[in-house]
Amino acid sequence: MTFVVRLNRPMPAVKSTTIKSAAARLVRELPESASWDDLMHQIYVRQKIEAGLSDLRAGRKHSHASIRKEFGLDA
């Protein structure tokens, strides 16, 4: 079973809510037929999104051009 991460409504930052309440929300939003793997995937995706947003807020980001240059993709 494949689930799509819905981004049509903002996800509250983990800082403004507890991990426990964020996890409970993820569980509530899963369909009744969801498996443990489905839940773990949703938690993984959420964790990666939060880490990326945290990196952006901390200024840890690279431009598209700098990544292309690093991998020798300048055209």
PDB file of N, CA, C and O in Angstrom:
ATOM      1  N   MET A   1       0.847  -1.167   0.000  1.00  0.00           N
ATOM      2  CA  MET A   1       0.000   0.000   0.000  1.00  0.00           C
ATOM      3  C   MET A   1       0.890   1.226   0.000  1.00  0.00           C
ATOM      4  O   MET A   1       1.875   1.280   0.736  1.00  0.00           O
ATOM      5  N   THR A   2       0.558   2.194  -0.806  1.00  0.00           N
ATOM      6  CA  THR A   2       1.333   3.428  -0.919  1.00  0.00           C
ATOM      7  C   THR A   2       0.484   4.595  -0.460  1.00  0.00           C
ATOM      8  O   THR A   2      -0.695   4.692  -0.799  1.00  0.00           O
ATOM      9  N   PHE A   3       1.092   5.477   0.313  1.00  0.00           N
ATOM     10  CA  PHE A   3       0.415   6.679   0.778  1.00  0.00           C
ATOM     11  C   PHE A   3       1.140   7.886   0.266  1.00  0.00           C
ATOM     12  O   PHE A   3       2.361   7.865   0.111  1.00  0.00           O
ATOM     13  N   VAL A   4       0.417   8.925   0.004  1.00  0.00           N
ATOM     14  CA  VAL A   4       0.986  10.185  -0.450  1.00  0.00           C
ATOM     15  C   VAL A   4       1.004  11.138   0.726  1.00  0.00           C
ATOM     16  O   VAL A   4       0.023  11.240   1.463  1.00  0.00           O
ATOM     17  N   VAL A   5       2.107  11.832   0.906  1.00  0.00           N
ATOM     18  CA  VAL A   5       2.198  12.827   1.962  1.00  0.00           C
ATOM     19  C   VAL A   5       1.374  14.029   1.532  1.00  0.00           C
ATOM     20  O   VAL A   5       1.633  14.625   0.486  1.00  0.00           O
ATOM     21  N   ARG A   6       0.391  14.383   2.332  1.00  0.00           N
ATOM     22  CA  ARG A   6      -0.471  15.520   2.011  1.00  0.00           C
ATOM     23  C   ARG A   6       0.162  16.801   2.527  1.00  0.00           C
ATOM     24  O   ARG A   6       0.425  16.939   3.722  1.00  0.00           O
ATOM     25  N   LEU A   7       0.400  17.725   1.628  1.00  0.00           N
ATOM     26  CA  LEU A   7       0.990  18.995   2.021  1.00  0.00           C
ATOM     27  C   LEU A   7       0.014  20.148   1.828  1.00  0.00           C
ATOM     28  O   LEU A   7       0.412  21.312   1.846  1.00  0.00           O
ATOM     29  N   ASN A   8      -1.278  19.822   1.643  1.00  0.00           N
ATOM     30  CA  ASN A   8      -2.260  20.867   1.415  1.00  0.00           C
ATOM     31  C   ASN A   8      -2.636  21.599   2.696  1.00  0.00           C
ATOM     32  O   ASN A   8      -3.327  22.616   2.642  1.00  0.00           O
ATOM     33  N   ARG A   9      -2.204  21.111   3.818  1.00  0.00           N
ATOM     34  CA  ARG A   9      -2.373  21.850   5.067  1.00  0.00           C
ATOM     35  C   ARG A   9      -1.045  21.825   5.805  1.00  0.00           C
ATOM     36  O   ARG A   9      -0.315  20.836   5.742  1.00  0.00           O
ATOM     37  N   PRO A  10      -0.737  22.881   6.485  1.00  0.00           N
ATOM     38  CA  PRO A  10       0.575  22.948   7.130  1.00  0.00           C
ATOM     39  C   PRO A  10       0.700  21.935   8.250  1.00  0.00           C
ATOM     40  O   PRO A  10      -0.236  21.710   9.017  1.00  0.00           O
ATOM     41  N   MET A  11       1.883  21.326   8.327  1.00  0.00           N
ATOM     42  CA  MET A  11       2.181  20.431   9.434  1.00  0.00           C
ATOM     43  C   MET A  11       2.756  21.279  10.551  1.00  0.00           C
ATOM     44  O   MET A  11       3.684  22.054  10.317  1.00  0.00           O
ATOM     45  N   PRO A  12       2.229  21.152  11.755  1.00  0.00           N
ATOM     46  CA  PRO A  12       2.813  21.954  12.836  1.00  0.00           C
ATOM     47  C   PRO A  12       4.235  21.505  13.103  1.00  0.00           C
ATOM     48  O   PRO A  12       4.542  20.314  13.057  1.00  0.00           O
ATOM     49  N   ALA A  13       5.088  22.456  13.379  1.00  0.00           N
ATOM     50  CA  ALA A  13       6.471  22.118  13.705  1.00  0.00           C
ATOM     51  C   ALA A  13       6.493  21.322  14.990  1.00  0.00           C
ATOM     52  O   ALA A  13       5.695  21.555  15.897  1.00  0.00           O
ATOM     53  N   VAL A  14       7.408  20.389  15.056  1.00  0.00           N
ATOM     54  CA  VAL A  14       7.500  19.552  16.247  1.00  0.00           C
ATOM     55  C   VAL A  14       7.753  20.405  17.481  1.00  0.00           C
ATOM     56  O   VAL A  14       7.339  20.044  18.583  1.00  0.00           O
ATOM     57  N   LYS A  15       8.421  21.519  17.305  1.00  0.00           N
ATOM     58  CA  LYS A  15       8.714  22.391  18.444  1.00  0.00           C
ATOM     59  C   LYS A  15       7.432  22.932  19.092  1.00  0.00           C
ATOM     60  O   LYS A  15       7.382  23.120  20.307  1.00  0.00           O
ATOM     61  N   SER A  16       6.387  23.185  18.272  1.00  0.00           N
ATOM     62  CA  SER A  16       5.170  23.772  18.815  1.00  0.00           C
ATOM     63  C   SER A  16       4.197  22.723  19.347  1.00  0.00           C
ATOM     64  O   SER A  16       3.168  23.070  19.926  1.00  0.00           O
ATOM     65  N   THR A  17       4.505  21.476  19.160  1.00  0.00           N
ATOM     66  CA  THR A  17       3.671  20.390  19.654  1.00  0.00           C
ATOM     67  C   THR A  17       4.591  19.291  20.148  1.00  0.00           C
ATOM     68  O   THR A  17       5.777  19.277  19.818  1.00  0.00           O
ATOM     69  N   THR A  18       4.072  18.399  20.911  1.00  0.00           N
ATOM     70  CA  THR A  18       4.922  17.324  21.405  1.00  0.00           C
ATOM     71  C   THR A  18       5.044  16.232  20.357  1.00  0.00           C
ATOM     72  O   THR A  18       4.181  16.088  19.490  1.00  0.00           O
ATOM     73  N   ILE A  19       6.104  15.477  20.442  1.00  0.00           N
ATOM     74  CA  ILE A  19       6.298  14.345  19.538  1.00  0.00           C
ATOM     75  C   ILE A  19       5.129  13.372  19.698  1.00  0.00           C
ATOM     76  O   ILE A  19       4.639  12.813  18.716  1.00  0.00           O
ATOM     77  N   LYS A  20       4.693  13.177  20.925  1.00  0.00           N
ATOM     78  CA  LYS A  20       3.599  12.247  21.197  1.00  0.00           C
ATOM     79  C   LYS A  20       2.310  12.680  20.496  1.00  0.00           C
ATOM     80  O   LYS A  20       1.616  11.845  19.917  1.00  0.00           O
ATOM     81  N   SER A  21       1.986  13.963  20.542  1.00  0.00           N
ATOM     82  CA  SER A  21       0.758  14.417  19.887  1.00  0.00           C
ATOM     83  C   SER A  21       0.902  14.399  18.362  1.00  0.00           C
ATOM     84  O   SER A  21      -0.069  14.133  17.653  1.00  0.00           O
ATOM     85  N   ALA A  22       2.102  14.679  17.856  1.00  0.00           N
ATOM     86  CA  ALA A  22       2.330  14.609  16.409  1.00  0.00           C
ATOM     87  C   ALA A  22       2.195  13.166  15.922  1.00  0.00           C
ATOM     88  O   ALA A  22       1.622  12.919  14.861  1.00  0.00           O
ATOM     89  N   ALA A  23       2.723  12.216  16.696  1.00  0.00           N
ATOM     90  CA  ALA A  23       2.610  10.798  16.335  1.00  0.00           C
ATOM     91  C   ALA A  23       1.151  10.343  16.389  1.00  0.00           C
ATOM     92  O   ALA A  23       0.699   9.593  15.524  1.00  0.00           O
ATOM     93  N   ALA A  24       0.427  10.792  17.391  1.00  0.00           N
ATOM     94  CA  ALA A  24      -0.990  10.435  17.507  1.00  0.00           C
ATOM     95  C   ALA A  24      -1.769  10.957  16.308  1.00  0.00           C
ATOM     96  O   ALA A  24      -2.667  10.284  15.802  1.00  0.00           O
ATOM     97  N   ARG A  25      -1.427  12.149  15.860  1.00  0.00           N
ATOM     98  CA  ARG A  25      -2.097  12.715  14.681  1.00  0.00           C
ATOM     99  C   ARG A  25      -1.815  11.874  13.443  1.00  0.00           C
ATOM    100  O   ARG A  25      -2.718  11.605  12.650  1.00  0.00           O
ATOM    101  N   LEU A  26      -0.551  11.456  13.277  1.00  0.00           N
ATOM    102  CA  LEU A  26      -0.211  10.595  12.145  1.00  0.00           C
ATOM    103  C   LEU A  26      -1.024   9.303  12.173  1.00  0.00           C
ATOM    104  O   LEU A  26      -1.527   8.856  11.143  1.00  0.00           O
ATOM    105  N   VAL A  27      -1.147   8.715  13.343  1.00  0.00           N
ATOM    106  CA  VAL A  27      -1.907   7.465  13.483  1.00  0.00           C
ATOM    107  C   VAL A  27      -3.377   7.699  13.137  1.00  0.00           C
ATOM    108  O   VAL A  27      -3.976   6.902  12.414  1.00  0.00           O
ATOM    109  N   ARG A  28      -3.957   8.772  13.641  1.00  0.00           N
ATOM    110  CA  ARG A  28      -5.366   9.066  13.368  1.00  0.00           C
ATOM    111  C   ARG A  28      -5.642   9.261  11.878  1.00  0.00           C
ATOM    112  O   ARG A  28      -6.724   8.923  11.397  1.00  0.00           O
ATOM    113  N   GLU A  29      -4.674   9.801  11.152  1.00  0.00           N
ATOM    114  CA  GLU A  29      -4.869  10.097   9.736  1.00  0.00           C
ATOM    115  C   GLU A  29      -4.658   8.895   8.823  1.00  0.00           C
ATOM    116  O   GLU A  29      -4.990   8.957   7.639  1.00  0.00           O
ATOM    117  N   LEU A  30      -4.115   7.808   9.350  1.00  0.00           N
ATOM    118  CA  LEU A  30      -3.931   6.603   8.539  1.00  0.00           C
ATOM    119  C   LEU A  30      -5.268   5.899   8.328  1.00  0.00           C
ATOM    120  O   LEU A  30      -6.142   5.951   9.193  1.00  0.00           O
ATOM    121  N   PRO A  31      -5.426   5.241   7.183  1.00  0.00           N
ATOM    122  CA  PRO A  31      -6.649   4.476   6.972  1.00  0.00           C
ATOM    123  C   PRO A  31      -6.687   3.258   7.907  1.00  0.00           C
ATOM    124  O   PRO A  31      -5.649   2.820   8.404  1.00  0.00           O
ATOM    125  N   GLU A  32      -7.860   2.730   8.135  1.00  0.00           N
ATOM    126  CA  GLU A  32      -8.016   1.561   9.017  1.00  0.00           C
ATOM    127  C   GLU A  32      -7.201   0.366   8.537  1.00  0.00           C
ATOM    128  O   GLU A  32      -6.794  -0.469   9.345  1.00  0.00           O
ATOM    129  N   SER A  33      -6.961   0.277   7.245  1.00  0.00           N
ATOM    130  CA  SER A  33      -6.241  -0.865   6.681  1.00  0.00           C
ATOM    131  C   SER A  33      -4.719  -0.707   6.734  1.00  0.00           C
ATOM    132  O   SER A  33      -3.998  -1.562   6.220  1.00  0.00           O
ATOM    133  N   ALA A  34      -4.222   0.365   7.342  1.00  0.00           N
ATOM    134  CA  ALA A  34      -2.778   0.637   7.369  1.00  0.00           C
ATOM    135  C   ALA A  34      -2.029  -0.436   8.153  1.00  0.00           C
ATOM    136  O   ALA A  34      -2.535  -0.999   9.124  1.00  0.00           O
ATOM    137  N   SER A  35      -0.813  -0.695   7.700  1.00  0.00           N
ATOM    138  CA  SER A  35       0.055  -1.667   8.374  1.00  0.00           C
ATOM    139  C   SER A  35       1.079  -0.932   9.245  1.00  0.00           C
ATOM    140  O   SER A  35       1.171   0.295   9.218  1.00  0.00           O
ATOM    141  N   TRP A  36       1.841  -1.706  10.014  1.00  0.00           N
ATOM    142  CA  TRP A  36       2.924  -1.120  10.803  1.00  0.00           C
ATOM    143  C   TRP A  36       3.934  -0.444   9.875  1.00  0.00           C
ATOM    144  O   TRP A  36       4.460   0.624  10.189  1.00  0.00           O
ATOM    145  N   ASP A  37       4.199  -1.077   8.728  1.00  0.00           N
ATOM    146  CA  ASP A  37       5.137  -0.481   7.765  1.00  0.00           C
ATOM    147  C   ASP A  37       4.629   0.860   7.256  1.00  0.00           C
ATOM    148  O   ASP A  37       5.411   1.792   7.069  1.00  0.00           O
ATOM    149  N   ASP A  38       3.320   0.960   7.032  1.00  0.00           N
ATOM    150  CA  ASP A  38       2.738   2.232   6.593  1.00  0.00           C
ATOM    151  C   ASP A  38       2.959   3.313   7.650  1.00  0.00           C
ATOM    152  O   ASP A  38       3.323   4.443   7.324  1.00  0.00           O
ATOM    153  N   LEU A  39       2.740   2.965   8.904  1.00  0.00           N
ATOM    154  CA  LEU A  39       2.948   3.916   9.993  1.00  0.00           C
ATOM    155  C   LEU A  39       4.413   4.326  10.088  1.00  0.00           C
ATOM    156  O   LEU A  39       4.724   5.509  10.227  1.00  0.00           O
ATOM    157  N   MET A  40       5.312   3.344  10.012  1.00  0.00           N
ATOM    158  CA  MET A  40       6.742   3.658  10.103  1.00  0.00           C
ATOM    159  C   MET A  40       7.180   4.548   8.939  1.00  0.00           C
ATOM    160  O   MET A  40       8.020   5.430   9.112  1.00  0.00           O
ATOM    161  N   HIS A  41       6.612   4.317   7.758  1.00  0.00           N
ATOM    162  CA  HIS A  41       6.938   5.158   6.607  1.00  0.00           C
ATOM    163  C   HIS A  41       6.487   6.599   6.857  1.00  0.00           C
ATOM    164  O   HIS A  41       7.235   7.537   6.580  1.00  0.00           O
ATOM    165  N   GLN A  42       5.287   6.777   7.370  1.00  0.00           N
ATOM    166  CA  GLN A  42       4.785   8.128   7.644  1.00  0.00           C
ATOM    167  C   GLN A  42       5.646   8.837   8.689  1.00  0.00           C
ATOM    168  O   GLN A  42       5.923  10.030   8.561  1.00  0.00           O
ATOM    169  N   ILE A  43       6.065   8.118   9.707  1.00  0.00           N
ATOM    170  CA  ILE A  43       6.939   8.698  10.735  1.00  0.00           C
ATOM    171  C   ILE A  43       8.279   9.090  10.116  1.00  0.00           C
ATOM    172  O   ILE A  43       8.804  10.167  10.400  1.00  0.00           O
ATOM    173  N   TYR A  44       8.833   8.217   9.270  1.00  0.00           N
ATOM    174  CA  TYR A  44      10.106   8.497   8.597  1.00  0.00           C
ATOM    175  C   TYR A  44      10.007   9.748   7.726  1.00  0.00           C
ATOM    176  O   TYR A  44      10.877  10.618   7.772  1.00  0.00           O
ATOM    177  N   VAL A  45       8.942   9.827   6.936  1.00  0.00           N
ATOM    178  CA  VAL A  45       8.756  10.986   6.059  1.00  0.00           C
ATOM    179  C   VAL A  45       8.643  12.263   6.889  1.00  0.00           C
ATOM    180  O   VAL A  45       9.274  13.271   6.571  1.00  0.00           O
ATOM    181  N   ARG A  46       7.845  12.219   7.945  1.00  0.00           N
ATOM    182  CA  ARG A  46       7.664  13.386   8.814  1.00  0.00           C
ATOM    183  C   ARG A  46       8.995  13.821   9.424  1.00  0.00           C
ATOM    184  O   ARG A  46       9.304  15.011   9.480  1.00  0.00           O
ATOM    185  N   GLN A  47       9.782  12.837   9.882  1.00  0.00           N
ATOM    186  CA  GLN A  47      11.074  13.129  10.490  1.00  0.00           C
ATOM    187  C   GLN A  47      12.014  13.796   9.478  1.00  0.00           C
ATOM    188  O   GLN A  47      12.726  14.739   9.823  1.00  0.00           O
ATOM    189  N   LYS A  48      12.017  13.316   8.247  1.00  0.00           N
ATOM    190  CA  LYS A  48      12.888  13.890   7.223  1.00  0.00           C
ATOM    191  C   LYS A  48      12.454  15.306   6.857  1.00  0.00           C
ATOM    192  O   LYS A  48      13.296  16.182   6.657  1.00  0.00           O
ATOM    193  N   ILE A  49      11.157  15.531   6.770  1.00  0.00           N
ATOM    194  CA  ILE A  49      10.654  16.882   6.476  1.00  0.00           C
ATOM    195  C   ILE A  49      11.048  17.839   7.595  1.00  0.00           C
ATOM    196  O   ILE A  49      11.532  18.940   7.331  1.00  0.00           O
ATOM    197  N   GLU A  50      10.843  17.424   8.842  1.00  0.00           N
ATOM    198  CA  GLU A  50      11.216  18.274   9.981  1.00  0.00           C
ATOM    199  C   GLU A  50      12.715  18.574   9.983  1.00  0.00           C
ATOM    200  O   GLU A  50      13.122  19.700  10.272  1.00  0.00           O
ATOM    201  N   ALA A  51      13.538  17.570   9.663  1.00  0.00           N
ATOM    202  CA  ALA A  51      14.991  17.781   9.630  1.00  0.00           C
ATOM    203  C   ALA A  51      15.360  18.773   8.531  1.00  0.00           C
ATOM    204  O   ALA A  51      16.217  19.633   8.734  1.00  0.00           O
ATOM    205  N   GLY A  52      14.722  18.658   7.378  1.00  0.00           N
ATOM    206  CA  GLY A  52      14.986  19.586   6.278  1.00  0.00           C
ATOM    207  C   GLY A  52      14.586  21.004   6.618  1.00  0.00           C
ATOM    208  O   GLY A  52      15.317  21.951   6.325  1.00  0.00           O
ATOM    209  N   LEU A  53      13.418  21.153   7.239  1.00  0.00           N
ATOM    210  CA  LEU A  53      12.973  22.493   7.641  1.00  0.00           C
ATOM    211  C   LEU A  53      13.901  23.090   8.692  1.00  0.00           C
ATOM    212  O   LEU A  53      14.181  24.289   8.674  1.00  0.00           O
ATOM    213  N   SER A  54      14.376  22.250   9.606  1.00  0.00           N
ATOM    214  CA  SER A  54      15.316  22.714  10.624  1.00  0.00           C
ATOM    215  C   SER A  54      16.622  23.177   9.975  1.00  0.00           C
ATOM    216  O   SER A  54      17.183  24.203  10.360  1.00  0.00           O
ATOM    217  N   ASP A  55      17.102  22.415   8.990  1.00  0.00           N
ATOM    218  CA  ASP A  55      18.318  22.815   8.270  1.00  0.00           C
ATOM    219  C   ASP A  55      18.126  24.148   7.564  1.00  0.00           C
ATOM    220  O   ASP A  55      19.019  24.994   7.585  1.00  0.00           O
ATOM    221  N   LEU A  56      16.975  24.343   6.942  1.00  0.00           N
ATOM    222  CA  LEU A  56      16.703  25.613   6.267  1.00  0.00           C
ATOM    223  C   LEU A  56      16.715  26.774   7.247  1.00  0.00           C
ATOM    224  O   LEU A  56      17.312  27.816   6.977  1.00  0.00           O
ATOM    225  N   ARG A  57      16.050  26.593   8.394  1.00  0.00           N
ATOM    226  CA  ARG A  57      16.010  27.660   9.404  1.00  0.00           C
ATOM    227  C   ARG A  57      17.399  27.982   9.946  1.00  0.00           C
ATOM    228  O   ARG A  57      17.676  29.122  10.318  1.00  0.00           O
ATOM    229  N   ALA A  58      18.278  26.968   9.989  1.00  0.00           N
ATOM    230  CA  ALA A  58      19.634  27.166  10.504  1.00  0.00           C
ATOM    231  C   ALA A  58      20.605  27.645   9.416  1.00  0.00           C
ATOM    232  O   ALA A  58      21.790  27.848   9.681  1.00  0.00           O
ATOM    233  N   GLY A  59      20.097  27.823   8.200  1.00  0.00           N
ATOM    234  CA  GLY A  59      20.947  28.311   7.124  1.00  0.00           C
ATOM    235  C   GLY A  59      21.764  27.237   6.441  1.00  0.00           C
ATOM    236  O   GLY A  59      22.647  27.546   5.640  1.00  0.00           O
ATOM    237  N   ARG A  60      21.485  25.979   6.744  1.00  0.00           N
ATOM    238  CA  ARG A  60      22.222  24.883   6.108  1.00  0.00           C
ATOM    239  C   ARG A  60      21.515  24.501   4.812  1.00  0.00           C
ATOM    240  O   ARG A  60      20.671  23.606   4.776  1.00  0.00           O
ATOM    241  N   LYS A  61      21.889  25.210   3.751  1.00  0.00           N
ATOM    242  CA  LYS A  61      21.277  24.957   2.451  1.00  0.00           C
ATOM    243  C   LYS A  61      22.276  25.279   1.357  1.00  0.00           C
ATOM    244  O   LYS A  61      23.257  25.989   1.579  1.00  0.00           O
ATOM    245  N   HIS A  62      22.014  24.748   0.173  1.00  0.00           N
ATOM    246  CA  HIS A  62      22.871  24.974  -0.986  1.00  0.00           C
ATOM    247  C   HIS A  62      21.988  25.358  -2.159  1.00  0.00           C
ATOM    248  O   HIS A  62      20.847  24.909  -2.270  1.00  0.00           O
ATOM    249  N   SER A  63      22.524  26.187  -3.023  1.00  0.00           N
ATOM    250  CA  SER A  63      21.775  26.574  -4.222  1.00  0.00           C
ATOM    251  C   SER A  63      21.823  25.433  -5.236  1.00  0.00           C
ATOM    252  O   SER A  63      22.705  24.575  -5.196  1.00  0.00           O
ATOM    253  N   HIS A  64      20.863  25.451  -6.131  1.00  0.00           N
ATOM    254  CA  HIS A  64      20.817  24.463  -7.209  1.00  0.00           C
ATOM    255  C   HIS A  64      22.106  24.536  -8.025  1.00  0.00           C
ATOM    256  O   HIS A  64      22.678  23.510  -8.394  1.00  0.00           O
ATOM    257  N   ALA A  65      22.552  25.752  -8.300  1.00  0.00           N
ATOM    258  CA  ALA A  65      23.765  25.952  -9.104  1.00  0.00           C
ATOM    259  C   ALA A  65      25.004  25.360  -8.417  1.00  0.00           C
ATOM    260  O   ALA A  65      25.850  24.761  -9.079  1.00  0.00           O
ATOM    261  N   SER A  66      25.111  25.524  -7.098  1.00  0.00           N
ATOM    262  CA  SER A  66      26.296  25.004  -6.407  1.00  0.00           C
ATOM    263  C   SER A  66      26.315  23.474  -6.403  1.00  0.00           C
ATOM    264  O   SER A  66      27.384  22.867  -6.465  1.00  0.00           O
ATOM    265  N   ILE A  67      25.160  22.864  -6.332  1.00  0.00           N
ATOM    266  CA  ILE A  67      25.095  21.395  -6.370  1.00  0.00           C
ATOM    267  C   ILE A  67      25.449  20.895  -7.768  1.00  0.00           C
ATOM    268  O   ILE A  67      26.184  19.918  -7.913  1.00  0.00           O
ATOM    269  N   ARG A  68      24.930  21.562  -8.791  1.00  0.00           N
ATOM    270  CA  ARG A  68      25.275  21.180 -10.173  1.00  0.00           C
ATOM    271  C   ARG A  68      26.784  21.289 -10.386  1.00  0.00           C
ATOM    272  O   ARG A  68      27.395  20.417 -11.004  1.00  0.00           O
ATOM    273  N   LYS A  69      27.383  22.367  -9.869  1.00  0.00           N
ATOM    274  CA  LYS A  69      28.827  22.561 -10.019  1.00  0.00           C
ATOM    275  C   LYS A  69      29.592  21.465  -9.277  1.00  0.00           C
ATOM    276  O   LYS A  69      30.561  20.922  -9.808  1.00  0.00           O
ATOM    277  N   GLU A  70      29.166  21.137  -8.058  1.00  0.00           N
ATOM    278  CA  GLU A  70      29.842  20.109  -7.253  1.00  0.00           C
ATOM    279  C   GLU A  70      29.850  18.762  -7.968  1.00  0.00           C
ATOM    280  O   GLU A  70      30.821  18.013  -7.855  1.00  0.00           O
ATOM    281  N   PHE A  71      28.790  18.442  -8.701  1.00  0.00           N
ATOM    282  CA  PHE A  71      28.703  17.156  -9.391  1.00  0.00           C
ATOM    283  C   PHE A  71      29.120  17.247 -10.855  1.00  0.00           C
ATOM    284  O   PHE A  71      28.900  16.313 -11.627  1.00  0.00           O
ATOM    285  N   GLY A  72      29.728  18.386 -11.241  1.00  0.00           N
ATOM    286  CA  GLY A  72      30.225  18.540 -12.596  1.00  0.00           C
ATOM    287  C   GLY A  72      29.138  18.589 -13.656  1.00  0.00           C
ATOM    288  O   GLY A  72      29.329  18.091 -14.765  1.00  0.00           O
ATOM    289  N   LEU A  73      28.008  19.179 -13.327  1.00  0.00           N
ATOM    290  CA  LEU A  73      26.873  19.250 -14.242  1.00  0.00           C
ATOM    291  C   LEU A  73      26.677  20.634 -14.836  1.00  0.00           C
ATOM    292  O   LEU A  73      25.606  20.939 -15.360  1.00  0.00           O
ATOM    293  N   ASP A  74      27.696  21.471 -14.761  1.00  0.00           N
ATOM    294  CA  ASP A  74      27.581  22.815 -15.368  1.00  0.00           C
ATOM    295  C   ASP A  74      27.439  22.660 -16.867  1.00  0.00           C
ATOM    296  O   ASP A  74      28.173  21.908 -17.509  1.00  0.00           O
ATOM    297  N   ALA A  75      26.487  23.383 -17.404  1.00  0.00           N
ATOM    298  CA  ALA A  75      26.263  23.287 -18.856  1.00  0.00           C
ATOM    299  C   ALA A  75      26.559  24.587 -19.539  1.00  0.00           C
ATOM    300  O   ALA A  75      26.425  24.689 -20.759  1.00  0.00           O
TER     301      ALA A  75
END
